[in-house]
């Protein structure tokens, strides 16, 4: 079967999921004809992605969160205004996505949480069926438990997630743990899409804290902790175009541009892991038996962190003060059963894609109520 991917380019998680799924499909006799990646002026596509995939990669302009002045958490009001002003540009991107779907000869589309995919299917109605892959679709599951956060933000998160999946055949929700399918909403719960490199690594117990921050503004709190505890070695990865490949602050603190190979080596040998709350890297840390500190950068990551804490992965805080992580690491035990759950992903996702090929989607959700909001 010939697949086309559309990938949200913000952060690292969706990109590594796309890499993993392409490897899985190729290994099982399928083909990925093209990968479309949403990009913005504030993000650049990491070099590791182009090096890791075989299909040709093409880019289009896509909406994204705009961070606060401190470049930490997302500023929702600013993001809404910024993206509203760029609607004509996004409409051109939707036309581009539609034409690529129709012209590549793809038999199915896989959407990695890109908003414009759902809107393209709602407005332009491509003839090719599609499924959605991402942990965010778990937020639509009837049994998902949310943190006690602002109700409007949670509603907007769920609404945004529905928009990414308008007219989708099925939503494949990546999860830290097994859950029953929610057939009424067309949701099948599957394990995280971990790359073979992660499963092949032999973890070791190092002395440093490994880290990743989606917004470089969090570096200030890392530096503050480092000033108070210079005895704790810190190696953080970030997306900071103003700096070189490695920014060596001193003997025990360094910042690195995101490189997936070096990132995996670092997480495999660390003492503990600190992150801004992205689902994928939390799963990698859990698989490798590393305790996690989560500092969410937006409401979606608040939900990730809450679910991960319940699963036993680690602790959540509002800054990169690493003392809670160091205390948690003293008594941490790897989450029982998680590795076996993650190892079962390939069979489950192939079964879902076979349903798509056979036209036997589990989805029964009607999207008409959502499309009423759109000029169809």
Secondary structure as a PSIPRED ss2 file (coil, helix, strand):
# PSIPRED VFORMAT (PSIPRED V4.0)

   1 X C   1.000  0.000  0.000
   2 X E   0.000  0.000  1.000
   3 X E   0.000  0.000  1.000
   4 X E   0.000  0.000  1.000
   5 X E   0.000  0.000  1.000
   6 X E   0.000  0.000  1.000
   7 X E   0.000  0.000  1.000
   8 X E   0.000  0.000  1.000
   9 X C   1.000  0.000  0.000
  10 X C   1.000  0.000  0.000
  11 X C   1.000  0.000  0.000
  12 X C   1.000  0.000  0.000
  13 X H   0.000  1.000  0.000
  14 X H   0.000  1.000  0.000
  15 X H   0.000  1.000  0.000
  16 X H   0.000  1.000  0.000
  17 X H   0.000  1.000  0.000
  18 X H   0.000  1.000  0.000
  19 X H   0.000  1.000  0.000
  20 X H   0.000  1.000  0.000
  21 X H   0.000  1.000  0.000
  22 X H   0.000  1.000  0.000
  23 X H   0.000  1.000  0.000
  24 X H   0.000  1.000  0.000
  25 X H   0.000  1.000  0.000
  26 X H   0.000  1.000  0.000
  27 X H   0.000  1.000  0.000
  28 X C   1.000  0.000  0.000
  29 X C   1.000  0.000  0.000
  30 X C   1.000  0.000  0.000
  31 X E   0.000  0.000  1.000
  32 X E   0.000  0.000  1.000
  33 X E   0.000  0.000  1.000
  34 X E   0.000  0.000  1.000
  35 X E   0.000  0.000  1.000
  36 X E   0.000  0.000  1.000
  37 X E   0.000  0.000  1.000
  38 X E   0.000  0.000  1.000
  39 X E   0.000  0.000  1.000
  40 X C   1.000  0.000  0.000
  41 X C   1.000  0.000  0.000
  42 X C   1.000  0.000  0.000
  43 X C   1.000  0.000  0.000
  44 X C   1.000  0.000  0.000
  45 X C   1.000  0.000  0.000
  46 X C   1.000  0.000  0.000
  47 X H   0.000  1.000  0.000
  48 X H   0.000  1.000  0.000
  49 X H   0.000  1.000  0.000
  50 X H   0.000  1.000  0.000
  51 X H   0.000  1.000  0.000
  52 X H   0.000  1.000  0.000
  53 X C   1.000  0.000  0.000
  54 X C   1.000  0.000  0.000
  55 X C   1.000  0.000  0.000
  56 X C   1.000  0.000  0.000
  57 X E   0.000  0.000  1.000
  58 X E   0.000  0.000  1.000
  59 X E   0.000  0.000  1.000
  60 X E   0.000  0.000  1.000
  61 X E   0.000  0.000  1.000
  62 X C   1.000  0.000  0.000
  63 X C   1.000  0.000  0.000
  64 X C   1.000  0.000  0.000
  65 X C   1.000  0.000  0.000
  66 X C   1.000  0.000  0.000
  67 X E   0.000  0.000  1.000
  68 X C   1.000  0.000  0.000
  69 X C   1.000  0.000  0.000
  70 X C   1.000  0.000  0.000
  71 X C   1.000  0.000  0.000
  72 X C   1.000  0.000  0.000
  73 X C   1.000  0.000  0.000
  74 X E   0.000  0.000  1.000
  75 X C   1.000  0.000  0.000
  76 X H   0.000  1.000  0.000
  77 X H   0.000  1.000  0.000
  78 X H   0.000  1.000  0.000
  79 X H   0.000  1.000  0.000
  80 X H   0.000  1.000  0.000
  81 X H   0.000  1.000  0.000
  82 X H   0.000  1.000  0.000
  83 X H   0.000  1.000  0.000
  84 X H   0.000  1.000  0.000
  85 X H   0.000  1.000  0.000
  86 X C   1.000  0.000  0.000
  87 X H   0.000  1.000  0.000
  88 X H   0.000  1.000  0.000
  89 X H   0.000  1.000  0.000
  90 X H   0.000  1.000  0.000
  91 X H   0.000  1.000  0.000
  92 X H   0.000  1.000  0.000
  93 X H   0.000  1.000  0.000
  94 X H   0.000  1.000  0.000
  95 X H   0.000  1.000  0.000
  96 X H   0.000  1.000  0.000
  97 X H   0.000  1.000  0.000
  98 X H   0.000  1.000  0.000
  99 X H   0.000  1.000  0.000
 100 X H   0.000  1.000  0.000
 101 X H   0.000  1.000  0.000
 102 X H   0.000  1.000  0.000
 103 X H   0.000  1.000  0.000
 104 X C   1.000  0.000  0.000
 105 X C   1.000  0.000  0.000
 106 X C   1.000  0.000  0.000
 107 X C   1.000  0.000  0.000
 108 X E   0.000  0.000  1.000
 109 X E   0.000  0.000  1.000
 110 X E   0.000  0.000  1.000
 111 X E   0.000  0.000  1.000
 112 X E   0.000  0.000  1.000
 113 X C   1.000  0.000  0.000
 114 X C   1.000  0.000  0.000
 115 X H   0.000  1.000  0.000
 116 X H   0.000  1.000  0.000
 117 X H   0.000  1.000  0.000
 118 X H   0.000  1.000  0.000
 119 X H   0.000  1.000  0.000
 120 X H   0.000  1.000  0.000
 121 X H   0.000  1.000  0.000
 122 X H   0.000  1.000  0.000
 123 X H   0.000  1.000  0.000
 124 X C   1.000  0.000  0.000
 125 X C   1.000  0.000  0.000
 126 X C   1.000  0.000  0.000
 127 X C   1.000  0.000  0.000
 128 X C   1.000  0.000  0.000
 129 X E   0.000  0.000  1.000
 130 X E   0.000  0.000  1.000
 131 X E   0.000  0.000  1.000
 132 X E   0.000  0.000  1.000
 133 X E   0.000  0.000  1.000
 134 X E   0.000  0.000  1.000
 135 X H   0.000  1.000  0.000
 136 X H   0.000  1.000  0.000
 137 X H   0.000  1.000  0.000
 138 X H   0.000  1.000  0.000
 139 X H   0.000  1.000  0.000
 140 X H   0.000  1.000  0.000
 141 X C   1.000  0.000  0.000
 142 X C   1.000  0.000  0.000
 143 X C   1.000  0.000  0.000
 144 X C   1.000  0.000  0.000
 145 X C   1.000  0.000  0.000
 146 X C   1.000  0.000  0.000
 147 X C   1.000  0.000  0.000
 148 X C   1.000  0.000  0.000
 149 X C   1.000  0.000  0.000
 150 X C   1.000  0.000  0.000
 151 X H   0.000  1.000  0.000
 152 X H   0.000  1.000  0.000
 153 X H   0.000  1.000  0.000
 154 X H   0.000  1.000  0.000
 155 X H   0.000  1.000  0.000
 156 X H   0.000  1.000  0.000
 157 X H   0.000  1.000  0.000
 158 X H   0.000  1.000  0.000
 159 X H   0.000  1.000  0.000
 160 X H   0.000  1.000  0.000
 161 X H   0.000  1.000  0.000
 162 X H   0.000  1.000  0.000
 163 X H   0.000  1.000  0.000
 164 X H   0.000  1.000  0.000
 165 X C   1.000  0.000  0.000
 166 X C   1.000  0.000  0.000
 167 X C   1.000  0.000  0.000
 168 X C   1.000  0.000  0.000
 169 X C   1.000  0.000  0.000
 170 X E   0.000  0.000  1.000
 171 X E   0.000  0.000  1.000
 172 X E   0.000  0.000  1.000
 173 X E   0.000  0.000  1.000
 174 X E   0.000  0.000  1.000
 175 X E   0.000  0.000  1.000
 176 X C   1.000  0.000  0.000
 177 X C   1.000  0.000  0.000
 178 X C   1.000  0.000  0.000
 179 X C   1.000  0.000  0.000
 180 X C   1.000  0.000  0.000
 181 X C   1.000  0.000  0.000
 182 X E   0.000  0.000  1.000
 183 X H   0.000  1.000  0.000
 184 X H   0.000  1.000  0.000
 185 X H   0.000  1.000  0.000
 186 X C   1.000  0.000  0.000
 187 X E   0.000  0.000  1.000
 188 X E   0.000  0.000  1.000
 189 X E   0.000  0.000  1.000
 190 X E   0.000  0.000  1.000
 191 X E   0.000  0.000  1.000
 192 X C   1.000  0.000  0.000
 193 X C   1.000  0.000  0.000
 194 X C   1.000  0.000  0.000
 195 X C   1.000  0.000  0.000
 196 X H   0.000  1.000  0.000
 197 X H   0.000  1.000  0.000
 198 X H   0.000  1.000  0.000
 199 X H   0.000  1.000  0.000
 200 X H   0.000  1.000  0.000
 201 X C   1.000  0.000  0.000
 202 X C   1.000  0.000  0.000
 203 X C   1.000  0.000  0.000
 204 X C   1.000  0.000  0.000
 205 X C   1.000  0.000  0.000
 206 X C   1.000  0.000  0.000
 207 X C   1.000  0.000  0.000
 208 X C   1.000  0.000  0.000
 209 X E   0.000  0.000  1.000
 210 X E   0.000  0.000  1.000
 211 X E   0.000  0.000  1.000
 212 X E   0.000  0.000  1.000
 213 X E   0.000  0.000  1.000
 214 X C   1.000  0.000  0.000
 215 X C   1.000  0.000  0.000
 216 X H   0.000  1.000  0.000
 217 X H   0.000  1.000  0.000
 218 X H   0.000  1.000  0.000
 219 X H   0.000  1.000  0.000
 220 X H   0.000  1.000  0.000
 221 X H   0.000  1.000  0.000
 222 X H   0.000  1.000  0.000
 223 X H   0.000  1.000  0.000
 224 X H   0.000  1.000  0.000
 225 X H   0.000  1.000  0.000
 226 X H   0.000  1.000  0.000
 227 X H   0.000  1.000  0.000
 228 X H   0.000  1.000  0.000
 229 X C   1.000  0.000  0.000
 230 X C   1.000  0.000  0.000
 231 X C   1.000  0.000  0.000
 232 X C   1.000  0.000  0.000
 233 X C   1.000  0.000  0.000
 234 X E   0.000  0.000  1.000
 235 X E   0.000  0.000  1.000
 236 X E   0.000  0.000  1.000
 237 X E   0.000  0.000  1.000
 238 X E   0.000  0.000  1.000
 239 X C   1.000  0.000  0.000
 240 X C   1.000  0.000  0.000
 241 X C   1.000  0.000  0.000
 242 X C   1.000  0.000  0.000
 243 X C   1.000  0.000  0.000
 244 X C   1.000  0.000  0.000
 245 X C   1.000  0.000  0.000
 246 X E   0.000  0.000  1.000
 247 X E   0.000  0.000  1.000
 248 X E   0.000  0.000  1.000
 249 X E   0.000  0.000  1.000
 250 X E   0.000  0.000  1.000
 251 X C   1.000  0.000  0.000
 252 X C   1.000  0.000  0.000
 253 X E   0.000  0.000  1.000
 254 X E   0.000  0.000  1.000
 255 X E   0.000  0.000  1.000
 256 X E   0.000  0.000  1.000
 257 X E   0.000  0.000  1.000
 258 X C   1.000  0.000  0.000
 259 X C   1.000  0.000  0.000
 260 X H   0.000  1.000  0.000
 261 X H   0.000  1.000  0.000
 262 X H   0.000  1.000  0.000
 263 X H   0.000  1.000  0.000
 264 X H   0.000  1.000  0.000
 265 X H   0.000  1.000  0.000
 266 X H   0.000  1.000  0.000
 267 X H   0.000  1.000  0.000
 268 X H   0.000  1.000  0.000
 269 X C   1.000  0.000  0.000
 270 X C   1.000  0.000  0.000
 271 X C   1.000  0.000  0.000
 272 X E   0.000  0.000  1.000
 273 X E   0.000  0.000  1.000
 274 X E   0.000  0.000  1.000
 275 X E   0.000  0.000  1.000
 276 X C   1.000  0.000  0.000
 277 X C   1.000  0.000  0.000
 278 X C   1.000  0.000  0.000
 279 X H   0.000  1.000  0.000
 280 X H   0.000  1.000  0.000
 281 X H   0.000  1.000  0.000
 282 X H   0.000  1.000  0.000
 283 X H   0.000  1.000  0.000
 284 X H   0.000  1.000  0.000
 285 X H   0.000  1.000  0.000
 286 X H   0.000  1.000  0.000
 287 X H   0.000  1.000  0.000
 288 X C   1.000  0.000  0.000
 289 X C   1.000  0.000  0.000
 290 X C   1.000  0.000  0.000
 291 X C   1.000  0.000  0.000
 292 X E   0.000  0.000  1.000
 293 X E   0.000  0.000  1.000
 294 X E   0.000  0.000  1.000
 295 X C   1.000  0.000  0.000
 296 X C   1.000  0.000  0.000
 297 X C   1.000  0.000  0.000
 298 X C   1.000  0.000  0.000
 299 X H   0.000  1.000  0.000
 300 X H   0.000  1.000  0.000
 301 X H   0.000  1.000  0.000
 302 X H   0.000  1.000  0.000
 303 X H   0.000  1.000  0.000
 304 X H   0.000  1.000  0.000
 305 X H   0.000  1.000  0.000
 306 X H   0.000  1.000  0.000
 307 X H   0.000  1.000  0.000
 308 X H   0.000  1.000  0.000
 309 X H   0.000  1.000  0.000
 310 X H   0.000  1.000  0.000
 311 X H   0.000  1.000  0.000
 312 X C   1.000  0.000  0.000
 313 X C   1.000  0.000  0.000
 314 X E   0.000  0.000  1.000
 315 X E   0.000  0.000  1.000
 316 X E   0.000  0.000  1.000
 317 X C   1.000  0.000  0.000
 318 X C   1.000  0.000  0.000
 319 X C   1.000  0.000  0.000
 320 X C   1.000  0.000  0.000
 321 X C   1.000  0.000  0.000
 322 X C   1.000  0.000  0.000
 323 X H   0.000  1.000  0.000
 324 X H   0.000  1.000  0.000
 325 X H   0.000  1.000  0.000
 326 X H   0.000  1.000  0.000
 327 X H   0.000  1.000  0.000
 328 X H   0.000  1.000  0.000
 329 X H   0.000  1.000  0.000
 330 X H   0.000  1.000  0.000
 331 X H   0.000  1.000  0.000
 332 X C   1.000  0.000  0.000
 333 X C   1.000  0.000  0.000
 334 X C   1.000  0.000  0.000
 335 X C   1.000  0.000  0.000
 336 X C   1.000  0.000  0.000
 337 X C   1.000  0.000  0.000
 338 X H   0.000  1.000  0.000
 339 X H   0.000  1.000  0.000
 340 X H   0.000  1.000  0.000
 341 X H   0.000  1.000  0.000
 342 X H   0.000  1.000  0.000
 343 X H   0.000  1.000  0.000
 344 X C   1.000  0.000  0.000
 345 X H   0.000  1.000  0.000
 346 X H   0.000  1.000  0.000
 347 X H   0.000  1.000  0.000
 348 X H   0.000  1.000  0.000
 349 X H   0.000  1.000  0.000
 350 X H   0.000  1.000  0.000
 351 X H   0.000  1.000  0.000
 352 X H   0.000  1.000  0.000
 353 X H   0.000  1.000  0.000
 354 X H   0.000  1.000  0.000
 355 X H   0.000  1.000  0.000
 356 X H   0.000  1.000  0.000
 357 X H   0.000  1.000  0.000
 358 X H   0.000  1.000  0.000
 359 X C   1.000  0.000  0.000
 360 X C   1.000  0.000  0.000
 361 X C   1.000  0.000  0.000
 362 X C   1.000  0.000  0.000
 363 X C   1.000  0.000  0.000
 364 X C   1.000  0.000  0.000
 365 X C   1.000  0.000  0.000
 366 X C   1.000  0.000  0.000
 367 X C   1.000  0.000  0.000
 368 X H   0.000  1.000  0.000
 369 X H   0.000  1.000  0.000
 370 X H   0.000  1.000  0.000
 371 X H   0.000  1.000  0.000
 372 X C   1.000  0.000  0.000
 373 X C   1.000  0.000  0.000
 374 X C   1.000  0.000  0.000
 375 X C   1.000  0.000  0.000
 376 X C   1.000  0.000  0.000
